[in-house]
Amino acid sequence: MSIPPEPIIRGALRWLELIPTAGVQRARTLFATSQEYSDLTPTQYAEALEWGQRSGLFTSRTAAAAPDQLLEEIIVAGAPSWLPDADVLVQDTAEIPEDVLSAAETLGVSPIGTLACIRRAWGKVDTEIRRAIGDQGEAEILRHLRPRSGVAVDHVASWSDAHGYDIAVIDASAVCHLEVKATTRANRLTLYLSRNEFETMRSDSSWQLSMVILNEARCLARVYSVDREWIRSCTPIDAAQGGRWESAPLDVPPTACEPGIPALAPFLADGASPLLTGKT
C-alpha cells in the first residue's frame, strides 16, 4: 500500500463521514446524484471506498479522530517505503515527502503538525519492526551458537521478558547472560535499552549486550559486543523530582564495539562460528 493521492483521501473522508449514518449504498447514491459531491468521479469514490476498507480506516474510532490523528492513521495504513527510516530521512518540515504534504493539506494539518504525525507513525511502525527484527536476531544467535559438551543454553526470552536478558549460557562453573539487540542498518547501530535491562546490567556481572546486524534476508551478518561502561555513561539521568526513564535509545559508536561475543568463548565448541568468536 501507499499514501493515496488527494482525491482519494478526500473521497475516503466523505465515506468516513457518511457510512456511520447513511450506510454504503445511500452514500454511493448521494455521491452519484448530489451536486455537492460532484467534484469527484464515481471511479474516484469507488477507489476511495476500496482503499479505506483495505486500510481499516472506516472505524468508529477513526471517524471521531482529530485531523492530525487521522493523518497519522493514513500514514501508518499507507506504509510508504520511507516510513521505517523516517527518523533519519524526515528530520524537519523541509524533508516531509510530497505524498504526506498533500494528505496534510487535504486534512488541514500544518507542516509542524505533519512532522509530529510522521514521528508518531514512525514510532508505531518502528516498534513493530524492532520486535520482529529482535526476535530474528535472537534466533540467529541461537542458530550459530554451538556449545561444547556440558553447556546448557536457555532462551529465557521465549518464556519470560522479565529477566533483563534474552539468552542464558551456563556450565558447571560459569554463566553468560546475553542481551541481544538486532538491526538491519549496518551503517547505524541504534539500540533501545529498557530500564529493566539497565538495572540487570548494573547488578549482574555476567550480563553482556550483543549488537546483531542482519542482512536483507535477515540472516546473521555481523555481531558486536557493546562495552557496558559505555552503556552506563550514556544512559539518561533520572529527574530530581522523582522522574524515571524507562527506555532509552542509544547510538553506538564503533569505539564502543568489539567484534564477536568474547564472553561466550569459554562455552563454545571447537570450530565455533567466527561471527561469534570475532575471528572473521
Backbone as CSV, one residue per row, in Angstrom:
resi,resn,N_x,N_y,N_z,CA_x,CA_y,CA_z,C_x,C_y,C_z
1,MET,0.835,-1.192,0.000,0.000,0.000,0.000,0.874,1.247,0.000
2,SER,0.250,2.401,-0.233,0.947,3.677,-0.183,-0.067,4.747,0.178
3,ILE,0.429,5.946,0.431,-0.482,7.052,0.716,-1.130,7.473,-0.591
4,PRO,-2.457,7.444,-0.685,-3.123,7.723,-1.965,-3.106,9.206,-2.290
5,PRO,-3.418,9.565,-3.544,-3.453,10.978,-3.928,-4.613,11.708,-3.258
6,GLU,-4.565,13.023,-3.341,-5.527,13.882,-2.649,-6.997,13.553,-2.944
7,PRO,-7.407,13.304,-4.211,-8.830,13.000,-4.438,-9.303,11.738,-3.707
8,ILE,-8.436,10.750,-3.606,-8.825,9.511,-2.932,-8.963,9.738,-1.434
9,ILE,-8.076,10.525,-0.863,-8.200,10.849,0.562,-9.466,11.662,0.809
10,ARG,-9.732,12.624,-0.078,-10.943,13.425,0.080,-12.187,12.561,-0.011
11,GLY,-12.175,11.632,-0.968,-13.302,10.715,-1.073,-13.435,9.814,0.135
12,ALA,-12.305,9.340,0.654,-12.339,8.468,1.834,-12.899,9.214,3.043
13,LEU,-12.564,10.498,3.168,-13.101,11.291,4.272,-14.626,11.404,4.184
14,ARG,-15.125,11.520,2.967,-16.582,11.611,2.800,-17.250,10.272,3.116
15,TRP,-16.648,9.187,2.686,-17.161,7.869,3.073,-17.153,7.730,4.587
16,LEU,-16.061,8.157,5.185,-15.920,8.053,6.638,-17.003,8.847,7.361
17,GLU,-17.379,9.980,6.788,-18.401,10.828,7.389,-19.810,10.242,7.221
18,LEU,-20.079,9.638,6.059,-21.445,9.227,5.746,-21.777,7.780,6.112
19,ILE,-20.800,6.890,6.060,-21.103,5.473,6.293,-21.772,5.219,7.645
20,PRO,-21.308,5.829,8.746,-21.939,5.522,10.041,-23.426,5.856,10.099
21,THR,-23.887,6.879,9.364,-25.292,7.283,9.439,-26.107,6.873,8.224
22,ALA,-25.488,6.857,7.050,-26.239,6.587,5.822,-25.996,5.196,5.263
23,GLY,-24.891,4.563,5.610,-24.549,3.275,5.031,-23.915,3.431,3.662
24,VAL,-23.346,2.356,3.159,-22.592,2.406,1.905,-23.487,2.717,0.720
25,GLN,-24.632,2.041,0.601,-25.469,2.208,-0.586,-26.025,3.625,-0.700
26,ARG,-26.542,4.161,0.405,-27.091,5.510,0.360,-26.006,6.532,0.095
27,ALA,-24.829,6.338,0.711,-23.717,7.252,0.464,-23.323,7.218,-1.011
28,ARG,-23.291,6.026,-1.598,-22.946,5.906,-3.014,-23.945,6.669,-3.879
29,THR,-25.237,6.569,-3.519,-26.272,7.288,-4.272,-26.087,8.796,-4.160
30,LEU,-25.782,9.264,-2.943,-25.545,10.696,-2.745,-24.363,11.189,-3.576
31,PHE,-23.302,10.406,-3.599,-22.129,10.796,-4.374,-22.451,10.886,-5.861
32,ALA,-23.356,10.021,-6.327,-23.672,9.968,-7.757,-24.686,11.023,-8.185
33,THR,-25.513,11.504,-7.244,-26.631,12.377,-7.624,-26.549,13.796,-7.071
34,SER,-25.801,14.021,-6.002,-25.773,15.340,-5.367,-24.678,16.212,-5.965
35,GLN,-25.053,17.445,-6.291,-24.092,18.401,-6.835,-22.968,18.677,-5.839
36,GLU,-23.264,18.558,-4.554,-22.290,18.836,-3.500,-21.064,17.935,-3.600
37,TYR,-21.269,16.728,-4.136,-20.187,15.743,-4.191,-19.671,15.492,-5.609
38,SER,-20.031,16.371,-6.546,-19.739,16.105,-7.955,-18.300,16.436,-8.353
39,ASP,-17.497,16.956,-7.421,-16.113,17.278,-7.761,-15.244,16.029,-7.931
40,LEU,-15.758,14.885,-7.455,-15.057,13.610,-7.655,-15.893,12.701,-8.542
41,THR,-15.210,11.840,-9.273,-15.905,10.925,-10.183,-16.342,9.666,-9.443
42,PRO,-17.308,8.924,-9.978,-17.689,7.652,-9.358,-16.508,6.698,-9.198
43,THR,-15.595,6.728,-10.152,-14.410,5.863,-10.059,-13.546,6.252,-8.869
44,GLN,-13.371,7.557,-8.654,-12.576,8.012,-7.515,-13.239,7.649,-6.187
45,TYR,-14.572,7.774,-6.142,-15.271,7.369,-4.917,-15.121,5.858,-4.677
46,ALA,-15.182,5.072,-5.770,-15.028,3.618,-5.621,-13.622,3.277,-5.136
47,GLU,-12.627,3.953,-5.695,-11.250,3.716,-5.261,-11.055,4.143,-3.807
48,ALA,-11.683,5.252,-3.418,-11.575,5.723,-2.042,-12.214,4.735,-1.071
49,LEU,-13.359,4.177,-1.457,-14.021,3.183,-0.613,-13.156,1.940,-0.465
50,GLU,-12.607,1.461,-1.579,-11.763,0.263,-1.536,-10.526,0.502,-0.675
51,TRP,-9.901,1.669,-0.842,-8.704,1.966,-0.060,-9.031,2.077,1.425
52,GLY,-10.134,2.768,1.748,-10.499,2.921,3.145,-10.819,1.606,3.816
53,GLN,-11.492,0.706,3.089,-11.811,-0.608,3.652,-10.557,-1.457,3.804
54,ARG,-9.699,-1.413,2.795,-8.483,-2.215,2.831,-7.532,-1.759,3.921
55,SER,-7.499,-0.458,4.179,-6.571,0.094,5.168,-7.127,0.064,6.584
56,GLY,-8.399,-0.312,6.732,-9.015,-0.324,8.053,-9.346,1.066,8.566
57,LEU,-9.515,2.015,7.648,-9.749,3.398,8.041,-11.172,3.634,8.549
58,PHE,-12.129,2.827,8.079,-13.529,3.088,8.395,-13.930,2.432,9.708
59,THR,-13.525,3.042,10.815,-13.906,2.561,12.138,-14.502,3.707,12.930
60,SER,-15.254,3.388,13.974,-15.844,4.433,14.805,-14.773,5.274,15.474
61,ARG,-13.640,4.638,15.814,-12.543,5.383,16.434,-11.971,6.399,15.458
62,THR,-11.780,5.988,14.198,-11.222,6.889,13.202,-12.197,8.006,12.876
63,ALA,-13.488,7.691,12.833,-14.493,8.697,12.492,-14.490,9.857,13.482
64,ALA,-14.138,9.579,14.725,-14.139,10.608,15.762,-12.772,11.263,15.929
65,ALA,-11.795,10.880,15.094,-10.424,11.349,15.278,-10.264,12.792,14.809
66,ALA,-9.355,13.506,15.469,-8.970,14.843,15.032,-8.159,14.728,13.746
67,PRO,-8.032,15.834,12.978,-7.302,15.768,11.693,-5.890,15.211,11.812
68,ASP,-5.156,15.609,12.862,-3.782,15.109,12.979,-3.765,13.618,13.309
69,GLN,-4.727,13.150,14.095,-4.827,11.716,14.389,-5.167,10.938,13.129
70,LEU,-6.048,11.519,12.316,-6.428,10.866,11.070,-5.248,10.791,10.103
71,LEU,-4.463,11.861,10.046,-3.275,11.848,9.193,-2.303,10.766,9.650
72,GLU,-2.133,10.647,10.952,-1.265,9.601,11.497,-1.747,8.215,11.075
73,GLU,-3.073,7.995,11.150,-3.648,6.712,10.737,-3.403,6.464,9.248
74,ILE,-3.535,7.514,8.442,-3.333,7.378,6.995,-1.882,7.014,6.684
75,ILE,-0.944,7.639,7.401,0.473,7.329,7.175,0.769,5.883,7.542
76,VAL,0.275,5.450,8.708,0.513,4.069,9.142,-0.123,3.092,8.171
77,ALA,-1.383,3.371,7.770,-2.081,2.469,6.851,-1.412,2.428,5.482
78,GLY,-0.925,3.590,5.028,-0.277,3.636,3.720,1.069,2.955,3.696
79,ALA,1.750,2.908,4.858,3.059,2.253,4.982,3.999,2.607,3.829
80,PRO,4.240,3.908,3.586,5.152,4.282,2.499,6.551,3.724,2.739
81,SER,7.283,3.527,1.671,8.579,2.850,1.757,9.580,3.612,2.621
82,TRP,9.419,4.921,2.753,10.363,5.715,3.526,10.083,5.677,5.025
83,LEU,8.904,5.179,5.435,8.496,5.294,6.835,9.448,4.591,7.821
84,PRO,9.945,3.378,7.533,10.855,2.748,8.510,12.118,3.557,8.790
85,ASP,12.504,4.436,7.842,13.714,5.247,8.015,13.383,6.718,8.226
86,ALA,12.139,6.998,8.629,11.713,8.392,8.771,12.499,9.134,9.834
87,ASP,13.014,8.427,10.829,13.792,9.107,11.872,15.059,9.723,11.310
88,VAL,15.541,9.182,10.188,16.743,9.706,9.538,16.378,10.611,8.357
89,LEU,15.365,10.206,7.582,15.035,10.892,6.337,14.189,12.142,6.523
90,VAL,13.385,12.181,7.585,12.450,13.306,7.779,12.700,13.920,9.156
91,GLN,13.627,14.843,9.196,14.007,15.450,10.477,13.503,16.878,10.640
92,ASP,13.015,17.488,9.557,12.385,18.806,9.673,11.319,18.939,8.593
93,THR,10.570,20.035,8.621,9.421,20.189,7.719,9.830,20.235,6.247
94,ALA,11.057,20.672,5.962,11.516,20.741,4.566,11.695,19.354,3.963
95,GLU,11.790,18.324,4.796,12.033,16.969,4.314,10.762,16.113,4.281
96,ILE,9.600,16.720,4.569,8.348,15.965,4.534,8.053,15.536,3.098
97,PRO,7.822,14.254,2.851,7.538,13.791,1.484,6.269,14.415,0.911
98,GLU,6.228,14.544,-0.404,5.116,15.202,-1.074,3.789,14.488,-0.836
99,ASP,3.807,13.148,-0.764,2.541,12.440,-0.581,1.900,12.778,0.762
100,VAL,2.729,12.957,1.799,2.189,13.317,3.108,1.769,14.776,3.145
101,LEU,2.533,15.646,2.492,2.151,17.047,2.434,0.790,17.222,1.791
102,SER,0.552,16.482,0.713,-0.739,16.564,0.032,-1.866,16.100,0.943
103,ALA,-1.652,14.978,1.629,-2.671,14.471,2.550,-2.905,15.455,3.685
104,ALA,-1.828,16.062,4.180,-1.946,17.014,5.291,-2.733,18.241,4.876
105,GLU,-2.487,18.737,3.665,-3.234,19.897,3.178,-4.723,19.579,3.055
106,THR,-5.037,18.374,2.609,-6.437,17.958,2.500,-7.116,17.953,3.859
107,LEU,-6.369,17.565,4.875,-6.923,17.462,6.226,-6.785,18.756,7.025
108,GLY,-6.013,19.708,6.501,-5.817,20.958,7.215,-4.816,20.872,8.342
109,VAL,-3.829,20.003,8.202,-2.793,19.844,9.229,-1.565,20.649,8.817
110,SER,-1.022,21.429,9.729,0.134,22.275,9.439,1.392,21.434,9.224
111,PRO,2.428,22.021,8.596,3.686,21.280,8.433,4.275,20.805,9.756
112,ILE,4.237,21.651,10.803,4.751,21.233,12.112,3.931,20.067,12.645
113,GLY,2.606,20.162,12.512,1.739,19.062,12.945,1.979,17.812,12.139
114,THR,2.248,17.994,10.836,2.523,16.845,9.967,3.801,16.140,10.390
115,LEU,4.826,16.912,10.730,6.087,16.327,11.182,5.862,15.504,12.450
116,ALA,5.036,16.021,13.360,4.724,15.273,14.585,3.973,13.983,14.254
117,CYS,3.074,14.042,13.285,2.337,12.831,12.867,3.285,11.782,12.311
118,ILE,4.229,12.227,11.492,5.208,11.301,10.912,6.019,10.635,12.013
119,ARG,6.432,11.410,13.000,7.238,10.841,14.084,6.437,9.824,14.887
120,ARG,5.160,10.125,15.142,4.331,9.170,15.886,4.085,7.913,15.060
121,ALA,3.817,8.100,13.759,3.599,6.946,12.884,4.858,6.089,12.798
122,TRP,6.008,6.761,12.677,7.274,6.019,12.653,7.459,5.240,13.954
123,GLY,7.111,5.850,15.085,7.254,5.168,16.370,6.440,3.896,16.431
124,LYS,5.211,3.949,15.905,4.373,2.751,15.897,4.989,1.659,15.024
125,VAL,5.371,2.040,13.817,5.922,1.061,12.876,7.269,0.553,13.363
126,ASP,8.095,1.469,13.890,9.428,1.089,14.349,9.351,0.081,15.490
127,THR,8.382,0.255,16.377,8.230,-0.688,17.491,7.934,-2.088,16.979
128,GLU,7.049,-2.184,15.998,6.707,-3.495,15.430,7.890,-4.108,14.694
129,ILE,8.572,-3.280,13.916,9.720,-3.779,13.157,10.835,-4.215,14.100
130,ARG,11.103,-3.390,15.127,12.168,-3.739,16.070,11.868,-5.046,16.789
131,ARG,10.597,-5.270,17.119,10.229,-6.515,17.787,10.510,-7.714,16.873
132,ALA,10.105,-7.606,15.604,10.325,-8.710,14.669,11.810,-8.939,14.412
133,ILE,12.558,-7.849,14.218,13.998,-7.970,13.972,14.708,-8.483,15.219
134,GLY,14.259,-8.024,16.385,14.856,-8.501,17.633,14.672,-9.997,17.823
135,ASP,13.458,-10.470,17.535,13.201,-11.911,17.636,14.095,-12.691,16.679
136,GLN,14.261,-12.159,15.459,15.091,-12.849,14.479,16.559,-12.816,14.897
137,GLY,16.989,-11.712,15.497,18.369,-11.626,15.976,18.671,-12.681,17.019
138,GLU,17.741,-12.881,17.955,17.915,-13.924,18.977,17.976,-15.301,18.316
139,ALA,17.073,-15.530,17.344,17.051,-16.825,16.660,18.357,-17.091,15.921
140,GLU,18.934,-16.036,15.331,20.184,-16.201,14.595,21.356,-16.487,15.539
141,ILE,21.385,-15.831,16.683,22.433,-16.136,17.665,22.325,-17.599,18.104
142,LEU,21.112,-18.044,18.390,20.903,-19.428,18.814,21.287,-20.403,17.706
143,ARG,21.015,-20.025,16.464,21.335,-20.910,15.338,22.837,-21.079,15.176
144,HIS,23.609,-20.028,15.455,25.058,-20.089,15.300,25.775,-20.558,16.558
145,LEU,25.058,-20.576,17.666,25.692,-20.928,18.927,25.853,-22.448,19.023
146,ARG,27.098,-22.913,19.027,27.400,-24.342,19.138,28.154,-24.570,20.451
147,PRO,27.433,-24.866,21.523,28.098,-25.010,22.822,28.901,-26.303,22.903
148,ARG,29.943,-26.279,23.696,30.694,-27.505,23.949,29.901,-28.399,24.896
149,SER,30.360,-29.603,25.081,29.683,-30.561,25.955,29.601,-30.017,27.384
150,GLY,28.454,-30.204,28.000,28.268,-29.774,29.377,27.730,-28.361,29.521
151,VAL,27.509,-27.683,28.417,26.990,-26.314,28.452,25.497,-26.332,28.123
152,ALA,24.709,-25.641,28.939,23.268,-25.531,28.713,22.942,-24.144,28.166
153,VAL,22.016,-24.106,27.209,21.576,-22.838,26.615,20.083,-22.696,26.859
154,ASP,19.692,-21.592,27.488,18.284,-21.344,27.796,17.855,-20.033,27.142
155,HIS,16.933,-20.135,26.193,16.385,-18.936,25.543,15.290,-18.373,26.453
156,VAL,15.688,-17.652,27.471,14.736,-17.222,28.504,13.701,-16.248,27.954
157,ALA,14.059,-15.481,26.922,13.108,-14.525,26.354,11.920,-15.215,25.703
158,SER,12.050,-16.504,25.402,10.940,-17.228,24.781,9.848,-17.559,25.781
159,TRP,10.146,-17.456,27.081,9.117,-17.763,28.067,8.929,-16.676,29.124
160,SER,9.794,-15.639,29.114,9.617,-14.528,30.046,10.437,-13.338,29.563
161,ASP,9.880,-12.139,29.705,10.632,-10.937,29.336,11.070,-10.150,30.569
162,ALA,11.055,-10.808,31.718,11.348,-10.121,32.977,12.795,-10.248,33.427
163,HIS,13.600,-11.035,32.725,14.956,-11.317,33.212,15.934,-10.157,32.989
164,GLY,15.690,-9.367,31.953,16.661,-8.326,31.630,17.737,-8.812,30.688
165,TYR,17.590,-10.018,30.185,18.465,-10.575,29.149,17.672,-11.631,28.391
166,ASP,18.219,-12.075,27.239,17.468,-12.947,26.344,17.910,-14.402,26.370
167,ILE,19.197,-14.632,26.538,19.752,-15.985,26.441,20.707,-16.213,27.608
168,ALA,20.541,-17.339,28.295,21.472,-17.735,29.361,22.304,-18.912,28.870
169,VAL,23.623,-18.794,28.984,24.542,-19.870,28.612,25.277,-20.269,29.887
170,ILE,25.161,-21.551,30.259,25.579,-21.958,31.603,26.370,-23.273,31.536
171,ASP,27.455,-23.339,32.316,28.090,-24.630,32.580,28.289,-24.764,34.085
172,ALA,29.068,-25.747,34.517,29.196,-26.033,35.945,29.891,-24.920,36.717
173,SER,30.637,-24.069,36.032,31.438,-23.075,36.757,31.196,-21.631,36.339
174,ALA,30.432,-21.388,35.288,30.281,-20.017,34.803,28.933,-19.837,34.120
175,VAL,28.591,-18.563,33.887,27.335,-18.245,33.217,27.523,-16.970,32.397
176,CYS,26.810,-16.883,31.282,26.769,-15.665,30.477,25.308,-15.327,30.236
177,HIS,24.918,-14.124,30.607,23.556,-13.655,30.372,23.593,-12.675,29.209
178,LEU,23.083,-13.105,28.091,23.241,-12.362,26.841,21.974,-11.592,26.490
179,GLU,22.116,-10.284,26.381,21.032,-9.431,25.882,21.320,-9.149,24.411
180,VAL,20.368,-9.482,23.539,20.573,-9.369,22.097,19.780,-8.186,21.550
181,LYS,20.458,-7.288,20.865,19.826,-6.202,20.136,20.161,-6.383,18.657
182,ALA,19.159,-6.299,17.812,19.382,-6.579,16.393,18.951,-5.397,15.533
183,THR,19.589,-5.250,14.383,19.260,-4.200,13.438,19.576,-4.679,12.030
184,THR,18.946,-4.044,11.048,19.303,-4.293,9.647,20.089,-3.114,9.076
185,ARG,20.347,-2.116,9.919,21.096,-0.934,9.481,22.566,-1.104,9.823
186,ALA,23.336,-1.524,8.854,24.753,-1.773,9.106,25.522,-0.485,9.370
187,ASN,25.015,0.642,8.853,25.747,1.904,8.983,25.271,2.751,10.157
188,ARG,24.316,2.232,10.931,23.857,2.997,12.094,23.401,2.028,13.177
189,LEU,24.205,1.881,14.207,23.886,0.953,15.281,23.130,1.693,16.379
190,THR,21.823,1.556,16.370,20.973,2.180,17.384,20.269,1.083,18.159
191,LEU,20.341,1.151,19.468,19.650,0.166,20.294,18.731,0.889,21.270
192,TYR,17.724,0.175,21.724,16.787,0.700,22.718,16.944,-0.131,23.984
193,LEU,17.409,0.520,25.028,17.688,-0.155,26.288,16.547,0.105,27.267
194,SER,15.964,-0.964,27.793,14.902,-0.799,28.786,15.510,-0.571,30.168
195,ARG,14.704,-0.032,31.055,15.180,0.193,32.421,15.527,-1.135,33.092
196,ASN,14.722,-2.151,32.822,14.984,-3.464,33.415,16.323,-4.022,32.936
197,GLU,16.618,-3.847,31.654,17.902,-4.317,31.125,19.056,-3.546,31.756
198,PHE,18.872,-2.247,31.920,19.913,-1.423,32.525,20.174,-1.829,33.977
199,GLU,19.112,-2.015,34.734,19.272,-2.405,36.137,19.893,-3.795,36.248
200,THR,19.548,-4.679,35.314,20.160,-6.013,35.304,21.652,-5.906,35.036
201,MET,22.025,-5.067,34.074,23.443,-4.859,33.780,24.199,-4.375,35.020
202,ARG,23.599,-3.464,35.757,24.259,-2.892,36.928,24.501,-3.931,38.026
203,SER,23.600,-4.905,38.137,23.698,-5.853,39.253,24.268,-7.212,38.862
204,ASP,24.395,-7.472,37.557,24.770,-8.804,37.083,26.072,-8.723,36.293
205,SER,27.158,-9.213,36.879,28.465,-9.155,36.211,28.541,-10.087,35.007
206,SER,27.592,-11.007,34.875,27.589,-11.944,33.747,26.792,-11.416,32.557
207,TRP,26.215,-10.236,32.701,25.376,-9.646,31.650,26.240,-9.087,30.533
208,GLN,25.852,-9.355,29.296,26.579,-8.842,28.136,25.585,-8.456,27.050
209,LEU,25.747,-7.268,26.489,24.891,-6.838,25.386,25.596,-7.095,24.066
210,SER,24.907,-7.790,23.171,25.447,-8.032,21.834,24.597,-7.316,20.807
211,MET,25.252,-6.695,19.847,24.582,-5.984,18.757,24.687,-6.840,17.510
212,VAL,23.540,-7.279,17.021,23.482,-8.191,15.882,23.055,-7.422,14.639
213,ILE,23.803,-7.565,13.561,23.437,-6.954,12.286,22.949,-8.061,11.364
214,LEU,21.722,-7.902,10.868,21.131,-8.863,9.946,21.194,-8.315,8.522
215,ASN,21.373,-9.203,7.553,21.379,-8.765,6.163,19.942,-8.655,5.630
216,GLU,19.798,-8.429,4.337,18.463,-8.231,3.769,17.576,-9.454,3.939
217,ALA,18.187,-10.634,3.987,17.423,-11.864,4.201,17.199,-12.135,5.684
218,ARG,17.622,-11.188,6.523,17.521,-11.285,7.980,18.287,-12.497,8.529
219,CYS,19.441,-12.717,7.912,20.385,-13.710,8.430,21.558,-12.966,9.061
220,LEU,22.266,-13.661,9.938,23.343,-13.038,10.689,24.472,-12.596,9.759
221,ALA,24.819,-11.316,9.818,25.909,-10.780,9.010,27.115,-10.418,9.858
222,ARG,26.870,-9.758,10.999,27.942,-9.378,11.909,27.410,-9.331,13.336
223,VAL,28.315,-9.492,14.286,27.949,-9.415,15.707,29.008,-8.596,16.431
224,TYR,28.555,-7.724,17.318,29.467,-6.944,18.144,29.043,-7.051,19.604
225,SER,30.017,-6.976,20.486,29.738,-6.807,21.910,29.880,-5.329,22.237
226,VAL,28.929,-4.799,23.010,28.928,-3.379,23.353,29.460,-3.215,24.770
227,ASP,30.390,-2.295,24.930,31.039,-2.061,26.213,30.030,-1.584,27.260
228,ARG,29.949,-2.273,28.379,28.952,-1.942,29.389,29.241,-0.614,30.077
229,GLU,30.501,-0.237,30.184,30.814,1.053,30.784,30.361,2.198,29.882
230,TRP,30.477,1.981,28.575,29.952,2.991,27.651,28.441,3.104,27.814
231,ILE,27.751,1.957,27.915,26.303,1.985,28.126,25.970,2.760,29.394
232,ARG,26.686,2.469,30.451,26.437,3.138,31.730,26.608,4.659,31.604
233,SER,27.603,5.069,30.827,27.897,6.502,30.717,26.890,7.244,29.835
234,CYS,26.144,6.515,28.994,25.260,7.164,28.018,23.783,7.125,28.386
235,THR,23.429,6.395,29.409,22.025,6.318,29.786,21.589,7.613,30.476
236,PRO,20.298,7.954,30.379,19.818,9.212,30.970,19.966,9.211,32.491
237,ILE,19.865,10.403,33.046,19.872,10.581,34.499,18.443,10.836,34.952
238,ASP,18.002,10.136,35.978,16.647,10.331,36.486,16.471,11.762,37.002
239,ALA,15.265,12.298,36.796,14.966,13.658,37.232,14.949,13.741,38.756
240,ALA,15.317,14.908,39.264,15.401,15.100,40.714,14.043,14.991,41.399
241,GLN,12.955,15.293,40.667,11.618,15.273,41.257,10.976,13.888,41.222
242,GLY,11.748,12.865,41.043,11.214,11.508,41.052,10.915,10.952,39.677
243,GLY,11.202,11.744,38.626,11.024,11.238,37.269,12.030,10.141,36.978
244,ARG,11.607,9.166,36.196,12.450,7.992,35.979,12.318,7.557,34.516
245,TRP,13.451,7.417,33.846,13.393,6.951,32.469,13.110,5.450,32.442
246,GLU,12.379,5.002,31.424,12.028,3.586,31.297,12.592,2.946,30.039
247,SER,12.918,3.751,29.034,13.531,3.229,27.816,14.379,4.332,27.207
248,ALA,15.551,3.964,26.700,16.469,4.967,26.165,17.068,4.493,24.850
249,PRO,16.971,5.319,23.777,17.664,4.992,22.529,19.134,5.391,22.638
250,LEU,20.020,4.519,22.196,21.453,4.788,22.258,22.065,4.529,20.888
251,ASP,22.778,5.506,20.347,23.527,5.329,19.105,24.931,4.859,19.463
252,VAL,25.267,3.665,19.039,26.510,3.028,19.464,27.639,3.374,18.493
253,PRO,28.701,4.022,18.962,29.834,4.329,18.085,30.743,3.108,17.922
254,PRO,31.536,3.071,16.864,32.461,1.943,16.667,33.409,1.737,17.849
255,THR,33.761,2.817,18.533,34.704,2.703,19.640,34.131,1.949,20.837
256,ALA,32.802,1.781,20.876,32.174,1.060,21.993,31.893,-0.391,21.640
257,CYS,32.347,-0.831,20.465,32.029,-2.182,19.980,33.286,-3.045,19.866
258,GLU,33.105,-4.322,20.108,34.153,-5.315,19.923,33.587,-6.441,19.067
259,PRO,34.302,-6.885,18.022,33.767,-7.941,17.157,33.500,-9.234,17.917
260,GLY,32.392,-9.894,17.551,32.047,-11.160,18.176,31.505,-10.978,19.579
261,ILE,31.437,-12.093,20.308,30.982,-12.065,21.706,32.014,-12.814,22.539
262,PRO,33.091,-12.134,22.934,34.146,-12.797,23.706,33.641,-13.471,24.975
263,ALA,32.570,-12.946,25.560,32.047,-13.542,26.797,31.559,-14.971,26.584
264,LEU,31.289,-15.344,25.318,30.834,-16.705,25.035,31.988,-17.683,24.819
265,ALA,33.204,-17.186,24.674,34.340,-18.039,24.318,34.488,-19.272,25.204
266,PRO,34.345,-19.168,26.532,34.516,-20.365,27.367,33.459,-21.439,27.150
267,PHE,32.376,-21.095,26.490,31.260,-22.027,26.360,31.162,-22.669,24.975
268,LEU,31.979,-22.193,24.019,31.824,-22.625,22.641,32.669,-23.848,22.314
269,ALA,32.121,-24.672,21.440,32.849,-25.845,20.967,33.903,-25.424,19.949
270,ASP,34.846,-26.325,19.681,35.849,-26.067,18.643,35.140,-25.856,17.313
271,GLY,35.682,-24.949,16.522,35.077,-24.677,15.222,33.833,-23.817,15.312
272,ALA,33.683,-23.089,16.411,32.508,-22.226,16.587,32.474,-21.148,15.508
273,SER,31.297,-20.631,15.254,31.109,-19.609,14.217,32.036,-18.426,14.457
274,PRO,32.786,-18.018,13.428,33.669,-16.854,13.569,32.877,-15.575,13.804
275,LEU,31.599,-15.573,13.458,30.765,-14.407,13.748,30.632,-14.214,15.256
276,LEU,30.633,-15.305,15.998,30.527,-15.215,17.452,31.888,-15.035,18.104
277,THR,32.919,-15.652,17.551,34.252,-15.522,18.149,34.922,-14.204,17.775
278,GLY,34.427,-13.583,16.709,35.025,-12.323,16.246,36.220,-12.539,15.344
279,LYS,36.507,-13.763,14.971,37.672,-14.088,14.146,37.244,-14.262,12.696
280,THR,36.693,-13.193,12.106,36.251,-13.251,10.715,37.294,-12.675,9.789
